[in-house]
């Protein structure tokens, strides 16, 4: 009998991937002590579409809601319309339409993540910029953030953590975030209905490419260097980094990559995505000859039909012995054109062989006890019983390996330590290493939040405030204490160093040991905590058991 790693956690992950990292975000604009200047004669930047005006807060130039493209439903994006005069870009633009967030039902989680969903609209190809200077001829590293939420939810304004001001100021870098089409609007594969819809299954991916092309063409005016662009993202955003590394039209548009809790080895195959497209059209009651009417179907009805189609195709696929990933359905598809091959299956994307990467996860990811309070005080016997229920004949091997890797563990750790995301990240790093090109660095973020009596642990998304140097901005998640601030200072500097030079080591990270590149033999992994440590294959035995069980990856 074959068992999946903690089925309960897998189910939680599938649900929360589309809710925890959805479109939530509050700018620090207007906070106590801020000084703001907003004028059409101050900091105006020329773009290919026209002039834009942002505002200056505490010396930081901020632009929000800049159009980088436009698109008709299910069509590839094209350049944004040009405008006359100066366009005000001071407020976040529309987010991609998406389903109702489920996370609000859990008060503790809603408190910690501090969601702010903004407003949605299909004209969602917008980006935001934080920069220390404009029109100054400086060549600052550019860091383009790709939001989480799988491919179904999320936005570039996202969590309070996403505010780019502190990262831009600390590193003298330009920070960019963006919105793109999601779910049924971004990934409904209608290619079975003719050439017109050939790229519909990757419309959302093409939006990402269009945003990077915009950055390449326009970022110099915002003080950035188009020849030094780092893409980084978490959860679904990490998956987008993985996919873009294998997308030919993105080749040359970025030069470094960071995957945070989102290693994607494989994505949708066209035979399955086409079935979903055909089933969606059937759910809508449309004939092939009248398919163009789909452009007028109300979004809510379109999404409902698409989700029903996914459920039916997934059920048929699994009944036939297929293994469906957590992101089955709304995700980029291997169509032989936009995405020619699976990104990190086999030899990996040759186009990205010379791009250095950082790949990592958080220690607890979708820890069951974070979302199910009844599991927070398990005894050793109860924890072992859960392991046996989930791993069956493999339970003894799992328990022995866990004790070997984490000899000082607490009972709860048996069900709250992640192996699924971690296993995927190691597999991706192994492929990257085997290419023999640019180096790859690995990490585990293990810092435990004190918020809500420590129940948040190091849950999925926990490292984001640290990467952005926003431990105080997102205090509902971190607590905003001195330990959090200190770790955020060090971790954000490592990300800045990497964006600047392609190596996370360097000045500004006192208290962090030399971070060696990863090799399968050495297994060098930076352990981010109050006391940072470089570990070597620290959980190899546990991952081997997870692999033998058939541990799922994204």
N, C-alpha and C positions, 0 to 999 in steps of 0.2 A: 504493500500500500504506500502511496506517495502523499506526503503532507506538505502544505504550504507553511511558510514561517508565520506563526501567530496570525491566523486568519483574521481575527478580530482587528488587529492593527492594520492589516491590509485593507479591510473594509473602511476603517476610519480614515486611512490615508486617501483612499479613492474619493471619499466625501469631502474631506477638508482641503484637499488639493485645489478644489474649485470654490472654496469659501474663505479659508484662512488668509489666503494671499490674493484676495480679490481687490477691487478698486477702493482702496482706503487711503486717505492721505490728508494731512493737515500741514500746511506750510507754517514755518515759524514766523512768517510775516505778522506784524502787529503784536508780537510778544513784548512784554514789559522791557523797556530799555532800548527798543529798536528805534533807529532813525531811518526814515524812508523819504526818498526823493523820487518823484514821478513827473516827467516833463518830456514833451515831444522834441525838446532841444537837447536832451541829455541822453547820451548812450544809445543813439539811434544807429542801427546796423543795417547795411544794404545786403539783401539776399537776392537770389535769382528771381524770386517772385515779386520783390518789392522791399521797401524799408519797413523795419519793425522797431517798436519802442517798448522797452521793458521798464523796470524800475531799479533803483539802487537801495539796498537795505544794508546798513552797517558796512558800507563800502563794497558790497557784493552786487554785481549786475545780474538781474534775474529776469528771464523771459519765459512766459508760459503760453501754451496753446498755439505755437507757431505751426501753420499747416506745412507739412512736408510732401504731401501728395493728395490725390483725390482718387476716387474709384466708383464705378457703378457696381451694383450688386454682382458678386461672383466673378467680376472682371479683374484683370491685373491693374495695379495702380498706375497712374500717370502723373506728371508733374502738377503741382497745385496751380490754380489760376493765379495770374498776375494781378496786382492791384496798384492803384495810383495813390500817391501821398504816403503817409506814415500810418502803418497798422498798429493799433494798440495790442500788445501781447503781454498782458499783465495778470491774466486769470487762466486757470487750467481749462483746457478745451474739453469737448465731450469725450466721455469714455465709451468704449465699445459696448453695445447692448449685450446684456447677459442675464442669466436666470437670477431668481431671488436668492440672496445669500442665506445659507442655512445657519451660519455661525452665530447669528444674533440670538438664537434660541438658548445658547449657553452663556449665561451672564458673566461668568469669570473670564471666559475666552474673549467675549466682546469687550470687556473692560481692558484686558491686557493688550489686545491688538489695536483697539482705539480706531475702529473703522470710520471712514468718512467717504461715502460712495459718490459724491459729486452728482453729475447729471450725465445721461447717456445720449448718444446720437450716432447714426450710421456714418456721419461725416467725422470720423474719429481719428484720422491720420494726423495727429498733432504731436509735437515734442516740446520739451521744456529744457531750459539751459540755465546753469549757474556758472558764472565765470568771474574771476578777479579783475578782468579788464577787457575792454573792447576797442577795436580799431587802433591797437597799440603796436602791431607788428610782432608781438611775442608769439612764440611757438610752444604753447603749453600742451602737455599730454592731455588727451581727450579720453574720458571714461564714460562709455555709453551703457546705461543700466537697462536691463530687460526684465520686466516685472514677472512675478509669479502668478499662480492661479491656473496652472496647467495651460491648456489652450482654450479654456472655456470662460475664464474670469480674469479680473485684474485690470490695473491701469498704471500709468506711469506716475500718478500722484500717490497711489497705493497707501502704504503705512506712513505714520509720522516719520519713521526711520528713513524714508526715501528722500527727504529734503536734502538737496545737494550742497547747501551753503557751507556747512562745516567742513566737508570733505574738500570742496574746491578751495576754501580759504587755507586749510591746513597744508595742502600739497601744492598750491599754485597750479591747479589743474582745472580743466573745463569738464563739468559733469552734465550729462544729457540723460533725460528719461523720455519715454514715449508711449503712445497708445497705438494699437493696431487692431485689425479685425480679429474677432474671436469666434469660437463655437461654430454655429451653422453658417454665419456670414463669412467666416474666415477659412473654413475647412470642409465645406460640403462638396464632395467630389461628384460633379455632374458630367464628367468627361465622357461617360457612356452615351451621352446625347449629342455628341458632335464636337467639332473643332472649336466652336465658339466658346465652349465651356472647358476647354482642354486644361486650363490652369486653375480652375475654380477650387480644386482640392487643396491648393497651396496659396490661396489668395492672401491669407494672413501672414504666411512666410514671406511672400513677395512684398508685403507692406514693410516688413523688417528690412529687407534689402533696400527698398526705396528710402527708408529713413537713413540708412548708412550711406547711401549715395548722396542724400541731402547734406549729411555731415561732411562728407568728402568735398562737396562743392562749395559749402558755405561757412564752415566752422572757422576759417581764418579770421573773418570779421569779428568773431566772438573771442578772439585771442587764442584759438586752438591750432594744433598742428595736425593737418589731415593725414600726414604720414606716420603718426604715432597715436593710433586709436586702439583702445582696449575695450572689448565687450565683456560685460560681466552680468550675471543674473543668478537668481536663486529659485529653486523648485522648478516650475515650468520655465522660468527665465534661464535657469541653468540648462534645461533641455533645449531652449532656443539657441543658446551659445553652441551646444553640441551640434545641432542641426545646421546652423549657419556655417560651421566649420566644414561641412560637406556640401554646401550649396554653391555651385559654380558661379552664379551671378553675384555672390558676395565676396568672391575671391579678390584679394587686394584691398578691400574696404576696411579691414581691421588687421591688427598686427600682434595682438596679444589677447588671451582669452582666459576667463575665470568661470568655472562651473561650481556653483554652490548648491549642494543638495538637489541635483537635477541631472546627473549623468544619464544620458540617453544613448543606448547602444543601438536600439532598433526603434522604428516608428511604423506607422500604418503601411501596409502593402496595398497596391492599387486594386487588386482583386477584391479586397474587403471594403475599401473606401468607396469603390464603385457600387458595390452591393448596397451600402448605406445610402448612397445618392439615389439609386433606383427605388429603394424602399421608401425614402422620404417623399419622392415624387408620387409614389402610389398612395402614401398616407394623405397627401394633399388632394388626391383625386384628379390629378392632371394627366393628360395624355402627352406623349412625346411630342406630338405635333403642336401642342400649345404650351410648351415648356417656358417660353419667354414670359408667360404670365406670372412665373414664380417671382419675378422682380417686384411685383405688386402685392404679394402676400404679406399681410401684417406680420411683424417680427415675432410676436408671441406665438402665433399659429405655426410659423415656420420652425421655430425652436422646438415646439411641442412635437411636431411631426418628425423632426430630425432625431430627437431623443428617443422617440418610440422606435424609429428605424434602427438606431444603434442597439437598443435592447434586443430587438428581434434578431438582427444579424449576429450579435454577440452570443445569444443563446444557441443559435444554430451552429456557430463556429465551435463553441465549447462542447456541444453535444457530439460533434464530429471529431473531438479529441484535440482541438486547438487550444493554445494557451494565450488568453487575452491579457494584455498589459493593463496597468492601472489607467493609462491614458487612451484606452481603446475608443476609437470613434473620432472625437474632435482632436486631431493632431495632423501634422504634415504627413504627406503620403509620398512614397517612393513611386514617382510617375515616369521615371526614365528621362525626364527633361529638367524641370525645376530642381528636383532632387533625384539624381540618377541612381543612387545606391543607398543602402543602410549606412548610417554615419560611422558607427564604431563596431560593426560586425565584420570580422575578418581583419584585413590589413589597415582599416581606417582610412580617413580621407587624405589622399595624397596632396591635395591642394593646400592643406594646413600643416604639412610636415615641418615647416620651419617656423611655426607660430608657437612660442612658449605658452604653457598653460599652468594654472593652479586649479586643482580639483579637490573638493572636500565635502564633508557632511558635518552635522551636529550629532552629538552623542546620543540624544534621546529621540530625535526626529518625531514620529507620531507615537510617542509613548502612550500606552493605553491609559495609564493613571492620570495623565494630563486632562483627558476628556471624559474619563469615567471615575469620579471621585471615590466610589466604593472600592477602587483598587489601590488606593494610596497607602494603605497600612497592611499590606499582605504579610502573613507569617511565612516562614521558610516552607512550611508544608503546603500552604495555599499557593505560593508561587510555583513550587515544583509541580503541583497538581495541574496548574495552567499549562506549564511546559509540556507535561505528559499528554494533556488533552489535545494540544496543538501539534506536537511532534511525534506522538505515538511511539513506534519502534525506535525512532531516532533520539528519543528524549534523554536516555542515559549518556549517549555520545555528546549531546548538546550540553548537558549539565557538567560533564567532566571537562569539556573544552572551555566552558564559561569560567569555571573555577580556575583553570590553568591561566587564562588570559586576564581575569580580574579577580585575583585571590582575596581581595578585601571587599568584595561586593556585598551590598545589602539585598535582602530577599526581593524587594521591588525591582531591583536592577535586572532580574531574570526576565521580566516581561517589558521593561522600559528601555533597555539598551537596543539600539538599532543594529540590524545586520543587513536589511534589505537595501537601503540607500548606500550603505558603506560598501557592500559587495559590488554594487553597480559602479561606484566610483573607482574601486580598485581595478575592476575589469577595464574600465575606460583608460585608466592610467597605464595599465599593462600594454594596451594597444598603442597608446601614444609613445611609450618607451620603446616598443619593438620597432617603431618606424625609424628610429635612429636619427631623428632630426633634432628639433629644439627640445630642451628639457621640460620636465613636468614636475611640479611640486605638489605634495599632498598634505592635507590637514584634517584634524578632527577638532571641532569646537566643543569643549566639554564644560565650559563655565555654567554654573547652576544659578539661575535667577532666584533672589530671595523673595520675590513678589508672591503674594498669596500663600504665605508660609512655605515657600519653596516648591509648591506643587507644579509650577511651570517647568522646572528643571531646565534642560537645554533643548527645548522643544523646537520643532520645525519653524524656521524664521528667526530664531533667537540671535543668530550671528549678525543679522542685518544692521541693527543699531551700532554695532561695533565696527563693521566695515565702513559705514558712513560717518563714523565719529559722532554718533547721535545718541550716546548713552543717556544724556540728560533730556534730549528732545523727546525720546520715547521711554520716559521713566516708568510708564505703566507696565512696560515689559521688563525693563532692567532694574528698576528701583532708583536709578539715578545716583547711586552711592559712589564713593571714591574708588572702590575696587573696580566697578563697572567702567568708570571714566578712565581709569588708568589702563585697563585692558583695551578699551576702545582706542585710546591714543596710540598704543603699540600696534594693534591689528590694522587700523586704518593706514598707519604709516607703511606697513608691509605691502598693502594693496597699492599705495601711492608709489612706493619704490618699484614695484613690479610694472606699473603703468608707465613709469618714466624710463626704466632701463631693461625690462624683461627679466629682472631678478628681484625677488622680494627682500633679499638681504640689503643692508646698507644702514645709513645713519637714521637716528630717530626711533630705534626699537630696542632701547636699553632693557635688559632683563629678558630678552628673547635670544635663545641660543642660535648659532649658525644653522640656517635652514638648508639642509642638503637636498638636492634633487632626488626624486623617487627613482628607485630601481626595484624590480621584483625581488631580487636577492636581498637587498638591504632593507627595503620597505620603509624608508625614512618618511615619517609622518609627524608634522608639527602638532603638538597637543596644546591648544589654546585654552588657558585657564589662568587663574590668579598667578600661578607659577607655571610658566610655559616650559615645555619639555619636548625634545626631539625623540620620539619613540621609533623603534625599528620592528616591523612585523608584529606589533604588540597583540593583535587579535587574529593572527594567521590561523591558528587551530580552530577558532570559532567560525571563521569565514569558510573554512574547508567543510565543516559540518553543514553550515547553511547552504553551501553549494551542493552538497550531496543530497540534501533534502529537496532541492529544486528551488532555492531562494529566488523570488521574483525581483526583477529590476524594472526600472521605468522603460 
